[in-house]
Amino acid sequence: MKGQYLSPPVDDRQVWDAWLSYHNLPTMLAADEVGLFDALADGPLAVEALAGRCNVNARALGIVNSLLCALGLLVRREGRYGLTPVSRHYLVKTSDFYWGALLAGFRQATPSTELIVAALAPDAQHEGGENAKGWEAGEIPAERARHIAAFMHAHSCAAAIGAAQHPVFGEVKRLLDIGGGSGVFPIAMAQRWPHLRGTIMDLGTMCDAAMHYVREAGVADRVDTLAVDMFRQPWPTGYDALFFSNVFHDWNDETCLLLARKAYEALPPGGRILLHEALVNDNLDGPATVASFSLLMLYGTQGQQRALPELAALLDEAGFVDCEAHATCGYYSLTIARKP
Ligand SMILES: C[S@@+](CC[C@H](N)C(=O)[O-])C[C@H]1O[C@@H](n2cnc3c(N)ncnc32)[C@H](O)[C@@H]1O
């Protein structure tokens, strides 16, 4: 998009739904393969006990189970997973109605099944794909950076325009967008709030790629870039809001806590941390599209999508207070907390 970013007349949830429905069958096949439905035939189990029965790792299983719940194949009550009438009758191997003979034929036709089964392995490392490895090493070649910026821009554009409407940005003077990608968020915010100045902090090659979007949007006088490896280099100060969009979902809890602590150190008292993420619901059983996005993060990065209580716990542990979340656009929400 060039020039002024205008709000789209409808949100993009149906595109997300069509995109991320590609995990539905592979997830059911992977669950069948690790014997998940059979393991629940005698009654509901908590995720750790179920992981033990199936000999899979519990974190990956929790993510897989969110999608299975959203698909109506599991139910989560009081923290335990149980079969639904459909999975009991059609997916337990001893049932007269077991679909296994048909499903087996689709195993090879759905390459994601392999990725999900591998992510469930008890000793899976969850290191992520090429992009995630480059991010951890702090090195992304220039051509790959331009490609990442282009796809993140398409992915985040409607969400950025939606997030920028939030009145909290009317109170922000200088915003640092950590892992800012194409810079779509500070661009949309600077256009919406004429007083706001934004900085895109990312790896050097990503900053170069982002400047193309900043110039096209006509905000180069108020949005700049800062090449900082967020794991290896000191973070700048002088910002009253530190913003992260689709960054926490790339990392495990330990790394997210490290990022939240670095944000706390860099902010002045009263400064805000803002996390823009698609949230899993509090009972960890949907929505299906967000649960599927979480699965993509599980094998594509080191992270996952989280529920608000999980993000709030991380922020609380880093010292932030007054955590609250607001829906922004499509499946996205803005979680805001304050340094006391
Ligand atoms: C999933 S993208 C999110 C982009 C953007 N915030 C959005 O929502 O459209 C993650 C971003 O984090 C950046 N990132 C990853 N590792 C980094 C590091 N070590 N230092 C600085 N930025 C990093 C990536 O380059 C990438 O732009």
The ligand as a Tripos MOL2 file, in Angstrom:
@<TRIPOS>MOLECULE
LIG
   27    29     1     0     0
SMALL
NO_CHARGES

@<TRIPOS>ATOM
      1 C1          7.1160  -12.3920   12.7250 C.3       1 LIG1
      2 S1          8.0620  -10.9860   12.3180 S.3       1 LIG1
      3 C2          7.0090   -9.6580   12.9230 C.3       1 LIG1
      4 C3          7.1050   -8.4200   12.0890 C.3       1 LIG1
      5 C4          6.1370   -7.2920   12.4740 C.3       1 LIG1
      6 N1          6.2750   -6.9300   13.8580 N.3       1 LIG1
      7 C5          4.7080   -7.6570   12.1550 C.2       1 LIG1
      8 O1          3.9400   -8.0270   13.0610 O.co2     1 LIG1
      9 O2          4.3370   -7.5750   10.9670 O.co2     1 LIG1
     10 C6          9.3560  -11.0270   13.5620 C.3       1 LIG1
     11 C7         10.3400   -9.8930   13.4150 C.3       1 LIG1
     12 O3         11.2960   -9.9860   14.4950 O.3       1 LIG1
     13 C8         12.5610   -9.6430   13.9750 C.3       1 LIG1
     14 N2         13.6480  -10.2450   14.7510 N.ar      1 LIG1
     15 C9         13.8820  -11.5580   14.9130 C.ar      1 LIG1
     16 N3         15.0160  -11.7670   15.5950 N.ar      1 LIG1
     17 C10        15.5280  -10.5410   15.8700 C.ar      1 LIG1
     18 C11        16.6860  -10.1140   16.5450 C.ar      1 LIG1
     19 N4         17.5720  -10.9950   17.0310 N.pl3     1 LIG1
     20 N5         16.8690   -8.7810   16.6960 N.ar      1 LIG1
     21 C12        15.9950   -7.8850   16.1800 C.ar      1 LIG1
     22 N6         14.8650   -8.2510   15.5120 N.ar      1 LIG1
     23 C13        14.6460   -9.5620   15.3470 C.ar      1 LIG1
     24 C14        12.5150  -10.2380   12.5640 C.3       1 LIG1
     25 O4         13.5500   -9.7390   11.7300 O.3       1 LIG1
     26 C15        11.1150   -9.9150   12.1280 C.3       1 LIG1
     27 O5         11.0500   -8.6730   11.4820 O.3       1 LIG1
@<TRIPOS>BOND
     1     1     2 1
     2     2     3 1
     3     2    10 1
     4     3     4 1
     5     4     5 1
     6     5     6 1
     7     5     7 1
     8     7     8 2
     9     7     9 1
    10    10    11 1
    11    11    12 1
    12    11    26 1
    13    12    13 1
    14    13    14 1
    15    13    24 1
    16    14    15 ar
    17    14    23 ar
    18    15    16 ar
    19    16    17 ar
    20    17    18 ar
    21    17    23 ar
    22    18    19 1
    23    18    20 ar
    24    20    21 ar
    25    21    22 ar
    26    22    23 ar
    27    24    25 1
    28    24    26 1
    29    26    27 1
@<TRIPOS>SUBSTRUCTURE
     1 LIG1         1 GROUP 0 **** ****
